[in-house]
Each structure stands twice: as C-alpha cells, then as structure tokens.
Amino acid sequence: MDIPVVKAVAKEPCHRLWAEIDLDAVLHNYRVIRQYIGPGVRMTAMVKSNAYGHGAARIACALQEAGADSFGVANVDEAVELRDAGIAKPIMITGPITDCEVEEALENDIELTVSPPEIVGLIEQAARRRGKPARVHLLLDTGMTRSGLPREKAIEIATRMKASEWFTVASVFTHFPRAEDALYSRQQLREFERICRSFGKLGLLPPIRHVANTTGIFNVDGSHYEMVRPGIGLYGMYPDDCLREKVNLLPAMTVRTQIVYVRDVPPGVGIGYGHTYKTYRATRIATLPIGYADGFQRALSNRGGVIVAGQYAPVVGTVSMDMLTVDVGHIENARVGMTATIIGSEGDSHISAEEHALHRGTIPYEVTCLIGKRAKRIYTGKDERQAAPVAAAQTMNYER
C-alpha cells in the first residue's frame, strides 16, 4: 500500500516553539506601578534572568524609552548584554559579585553591590587603575540572612568607602524575605531605619534608600523610600494572590507550540518513558515538541495540560527532554500543524503561569524563567513590526 507523502507548507513565519511577549502589557504594568508609587520615587526595573524569561534586552529598551530610571541584574554578563543592546541608564548588579566580575563591570560603567565585604579592596584597586570612582550600593542584611552586611560591618565598610576617593556610594538597601507578611516587613523596616539613622549620625547615609519589590510596593506601607525595585509585577504576574484585589496587571508572556504527531491509540497502551500512563479507552495522542529542556518540567508528567482548538488537553505520560504527549481524543479536529498553547489564552480557555506553578509546586517566577532559549521570542505591541503567529491551527497547513 502506498503511504501518502505529507509536506508542510508554511503560511507564516514558522517556529516549533515560541513565546509571544506583549510589550504593551509590560508598559501597562510599568505605568500601573509608576502611578502607585507616585512622583519623586525612582524605579529600578528588575530584568535579571533574561527579564524573568521575557528577553532582557528588548524589555529593557522598551522600559528605558518609557522612563525607567535604572535596571537591576544578577551578574556582569547580564549587565553587559544590556549595554550592548544600547541601554544607557544606570545598571546595578543587585547581589554579591565575584572577584572576576569587578574589572569588566567597571569597564562598562556597571554599578556594584558591596557584598561580600571582602570585595571592597578589589573594587578599590580596580577603580584606582581606571582612574575613576566606582559607583556602589551597600546591601544591608535585615532578615534575609542570605547576603548583605549586618549593622556593625556595614558601618565599618561605609566608613572605609567614605575615606576613599575611589568610591561613590549611590544607595543603601535591603531585601524583604516575607513581603507578603506586612507585620514582619514593618519590623524589618524599623531595623533598616535604625541602621540608616546610625549612618546619618556618622555622615555616611547615601542619597537613596530602597527596599520594596513588587509585593512590598503594594503591601508594605512606608516601604517606597526614594526608590523601588519591581520585578515580577512588570511581567504581569502576581507574587501573592492578595495583590489581585489591589492592582490590575496584564500577563506579558504567551507560550505556544504546534502538534508534530497524532496517533489513534487503543485502550491499555503505555505512553512515553516508563509507561507511567496507560490509556483507559480508545483515544488520540498528540505529540508536542516541547520538554523539560524548554522549561516544561518533568514534574508536569501526567499533570496539567495545554490548550488545543480552544479546549483543554491533559498531559499524559512522562515529559521527556524534547517532547511531551497530550490526550486529544475529545478534540475532533486535532491534527498535525495545529497550534497548542502552553501558557496564555485561546478562545475562552486560559492557562496562566500561576496555574503551571501550582501543578509544579513552585512559583510563577520559576515558570517563566525556565522557558528556554529554543523558544523563539516574538515581540508584539503597537510599536512592533514583527507579527507573531498567534492564530490557532494556522501556523502550518499540511497537504497530502
């Protein structure tokens, strides 16, 4: 019997896996936060971890144009990527740095956080060699117990830096470990302010103080000071459900792929590695080219689902490195080439990053951060010229 040849005819730019990033949503969230903090409070937009998976360079460019005062990253590689993309605003490495990062950071006018204290000497030496003071930020430990300086060590380091011509101390800051707990966070603020008063009496207090992340901005009164550091809220995700009643944020990321294989399967057939799922009825199984290498974690094996043709299709079998399988037996027109939505909306159906996090026993930050580089980022919004292949079942047409 002759086997029909199937050829793919691309109608739009075609990708196996793509993430649509809505810049209008990001800018909406930026404006919501900006309005809430009011005039006179600066904003450091956190774009670490590739802007929480959304693409740091493009997000930072949009936010720089919108008026963000500065940007926060986790390491020197992230900072240099922004400089190479044309970001001229201040860029701050918000956590501890390693000795091998100091030179490159200063060469690119990257601002450093003083943590651990042993790094102070290396920063001073590098600044002296360049003949230009290093702009630094002093991180206080007021309860995170992860990094930062306790009160006495902070005063010692600040005194040393004030006596040196090779430092410009731009700010003093701390982190909320439990920003959803307003009572604990206010206690933490009292400790932060106690240390700041000690700095002030010694003439060591820099012009900017900052504490609040997204949750702190909306949940902890008195935490705005001269600057805030929103992260996850810029991308339209809620770090805490209570914030949904206080603020209207728009999710910025939609993740889609397409069906690459469909097969009719009888009852009692094992699916995928280990046969962790066996069909209990005759059905159809669709294969999607996304796996744990792309951020769809193995923990979602036999849990959660995707949207196909506006309907929920549960994940069945073990998620593998590059593929997963879903049951589409209830979806009449499911076929090869049809779009499957991993995160986002299609018709009346919706799957959020928060829902993924619930199935995985984690937080939405991790969900979007783990979307891998194999997912093509496609930016949409009124200023974008590159359209995304968003129409369900339109990405590819297959002809026999």
N, C-alpha and C positions, 0 to 999 in steps of 0.2 A: 504494500500500500504506500502511495506517495505521501510524504509528510509535507504539509503546507509550509512554505517559507514565510516567515514573519519578518518584515522590515520596519524599522522605525523612521517616521517622517517627522522631523522637528518643525513645529509651527512657531514656537517662541524660543528664546534662549533657554537651553535645557540643562538641568542640573539633577544629579542623583539625590542631592540633599542640599537644602538651602534654608537660610534664616533671613526672613524679611525684617528689617529694622526700620520702624516708623519714626523718623526724625521729628515729625510734627508732635508725636506723643511725648518724646523726650523733651521737646521745648515747652509743651504744655506743662509737664511735671516741673520743669525748671521754673516756669512762671508762677506756678502754684506755691512752690517753696519760697521763691523770692518775695511774693506778696505776703506770705505768712510771717517771715522774719522781719519785714518792714525795712524802711530806709536806714542807711547807716550801718547795717550789718553786712560784712563781706561774706562771700561764699566761695569755698574751695570745693570744686566738683570732683568727687572721687571717681577716677577712671582706671583704677588698678584692675588687675586680672582681665586685661583686654576690655575694659569698661564692663565688667561683670558678664563677659561673653558677647557684648554687643559691638565690639570693634572700637578700640580706644582712639585711634587717630581720627576717624570720621566723627565720632561722638564729640571729641574734644574740639574739633574745628567748628562744629555747629554751636557748641556751648560758648566757645570763645567769641564767636560772632554775636551771640545772644547777650553777652555781657558778663559771663562768669569771671570772677576776679583772679582765680588761680586753680591749679589742678593738683590732685593728690594721687600718688602712685606708690607701689610697693618696693621697687628696686630701680637701679640705674638703667637697666635695659628698657624698661617701660618708659622712663623719662626721656631717654634719647630718641625712642620711637616718636614721641610727641614733638620733640624739637625738629626731627627730620620731616615731620608732617607739616611744619610751619607754625607750631604753637609758640607764640612769643610771650604769653603771660607766664607768671611765676609757676614753677613746677616744684612740688615738695615731695620728697620721699618721707612718708609718714611713720615709718617704723625703723627698727635698728638697721644699720648698714654694716657692711663688711669692709675690711681694710682695702680689698682690691677694688672697691667701688668709688673710693674717695676721689682719686685723680680724675677719672672720667666724668664724675658728677660735676666737679668744679669747672672742668674744661667746657662743659655745656651749660653753665650757669644754673645748675640744679641745686635747690635748697635742701639741706640735710637735717635730719633729726639727730640730736645728740642722745644716743642710746646705742650701745652701752657706753659708760663713762670712759672706758679705755680708748675710745675712738677720738677723743678730743685732741690728743697730741698729734695724731696722724692728720687730722683736718688742719690743724695749725701749721704743720710743716708744709702741707700741700699748698695752702693759701699763701704762705710766705714765698714759696718757689714761684708762684704765679704773680706775686706782687699785688694781690687783690684780696680783700677780706672775704671770707666765706659767710654766706647767709645761712644761719642755722636756726633750728627750733628746739626748744627744750621740752622734752616729754617727761611729765610727772607721773609716777605711779600712785594713784589714789584708790586702788581697789582691784585693778585688773590682775596684778601680780603675774604679768607676762613679759613686760618690758617697761622701760621708763625708770626714773630716778626717785628714790624716797626723799623726803624733805631735806635732811641734812646733806646728803650727797648732791642734791640739786643746788642748794645754796653754795656749796663748795665749788661746783663746776661753773655756776653762773658768775661767781666772784672771779674765778680764774679767767673766764672769757672776757669779762669787762676790763680786766687789766691788760688784755692783749689787743693789739691793733689789728689782728688778723681774723676777728670775728665781728659779725653784725648779728645780734640776736633778734630775730624778727618776731618771735612769738613764744608763749609758754602754753602748753596744752596737756590734756589728759583724755582718757577714753572711758566711756560708760561700759561696764561689763553687763549691766542689767537695766538698760534704759527703759524697758517696759515696766519696771518697778519704780514708780515715781518717788516713793518714800525713801528707798535705798539711794536712789540717784541724788535726791536733795541732800542726804547725809554726805554723799561723796562730794557734792558741790561745796559744802561747808568746809571740807578738808582742803579742797582745791583753793578756795578763797583764803583759808588760813595761811597756806603756803605763799599765795600771791601777796598777802599783807606783809609777810616776812621779807619777801623780795622788795616790796615797796619801801620798807623802812631802811633797807640797805642800798637803795637806789639801783636795784637790779631788775625791776619789773619792765619787760618789753612792752611795746605799744599794743600788741594784740594777744588776746586770750581766746582759746576755742576748746570746746568740749563736745558739742552736740552732733551726733549722727542723725540719720533720718528719724528714728524713733524719738531721740532726745529733743529734736526740733519741735515736734508736735506734742510730746508727752511730758516733758520736764520743764516746768516754769522756771524762768530765770537762767536758762542754760545757753542763751544765744550769744551773750558777751559781744565781742567785736567781730566774731567770725563763726560760721558753722561749716560742717563737713558732710553734706548729704551724699549718700551713695545709692543704695538700693532704690530709694524713692524716685530718683531721677529716671529709673528704668521702668517705673510703673508697678513695682511690686511692694506689697505691704509686709514689713518685717514682723508686724504684730496685728492680729485681727481687729483689735480695738481702734486702730487708726482708720479703718474703713468708714467709721462713722464721723470722723473728723475732717477727712480730706479726700478729694476725688482725683485719683491718679489713673493714668492710662498705661496699660502694658505696652511696651515698645517692641517686643520680640514675638514673632510667629515663626515656628519651625515646621517645614514641610519636606516630604519626600515623595516618591512615587512607587507604585506597585511594580515589581520586576518579575513576578512569577505568581501564577494562580493554579491551584490543583484541586480537583474533586477528590475527597478522601472518604472512605467508608468508616463505619464505626470500629473502634478498637485499635486504631493506628497511632503509634507513638510519634510525637513531633519533636524534632530538634535533639540536641545533645542530651543524653541521659534519659530520653523519653519521659521527661518529668510531667508531660501532659499526654493523655491519650483521648482521642475523640470518643465521645459517648453517643454520637449519632452521625449519620452521613452529613457532610458539610463541605465547605470550600475553605482552603487555607491560602492566604496571600503572604508572600514574602516581600519584605521591605529592606532596602539597602542601608540600614542604619543599625548600629550595635553599640556595645559599650565603648568602643574606640571613638565613637562620636558623642559620647556623653549619655546615651540611653543605657543606664546602668543595668548590670546583671540582676540587681535586686528587684527589677521590674519583671523578671521572669514569672509568667502566669499571674501577673498583677497589672492593673491599669489597662490602658488601651489607646487607640488612635481614632481619628475621625475619617471615615471614608464615605463619600457621597452624602455628607451631612448626617451620617449615622455612626454610632459608637461601635468600634470593632475591638474586642478584647485581645490582649496579648496572650498567646498560648505557646507553651514550650519555653525552653531556656533561651534567653537573649545571648547571642554569640558576639564575637568581636565586630563583625561587619554586617550582620543580618539579624532580623527578628521576624517572627511569624504572628499573624493575627487571623482570627476566625471571621470570615466574611460570608458565611453561609446564609445569613439573613439579609444580605445586600444583593439584590437581584442583578444589578448591572456591574458588579465589581469585576474589573478586568485589568490586564497589564497596561501600564501607562497612566492609570488613574492616580490623581493626587491623594496623598494621605497626610493629614495634619497631625503633627506630634504635639505642638503647643500652639494654641490660638483658636480661632473660630472658623466654622464653616456652616453656613445656614444657621439653624437655631442651636447647633451644638457648639460646645466650648470646652477646651481643656486648658487649664492655667498652669503656670509654673508652680503655683502653690499646691495644686492637686497632685502634680508629679512629686513634689516634696513630701506630701502626706503619704503616698504609696511607698516612697523610699525611706521614710523615717528620717528625713533631713529637712533642710530649709531651702527656700526658693533661690537664695544666693548661689548655692551649690549647683542647682539645676541648670541655670543659665551659664554659669562659669565653666561648666563641663562640656558645653556644646563645642565640639572640636573644630579644628581648622579645616577639616574636609567639608564642613558645611559652608557653602558659599554665602557670604554676607551680601545682601542686596538691600540698598537703602532706598526708602520711599519717603514721600513728603512733597510739599508744594514746590520746593526748590530743587528737587531731584529730577534728572532727565532719564535715569535708568529705571525702567519699569520692572517690576517683579512678576514672575509667572504665578499669579495668585489664583487663577480660575481653576476650580476643581475639575479634574478629568480633561483638562485642556493642555497639559504640559506636553504630552506626546499623543499623536494619533498612530495607531498601528493598522497597517493594511495587509491583507492576505493576498 
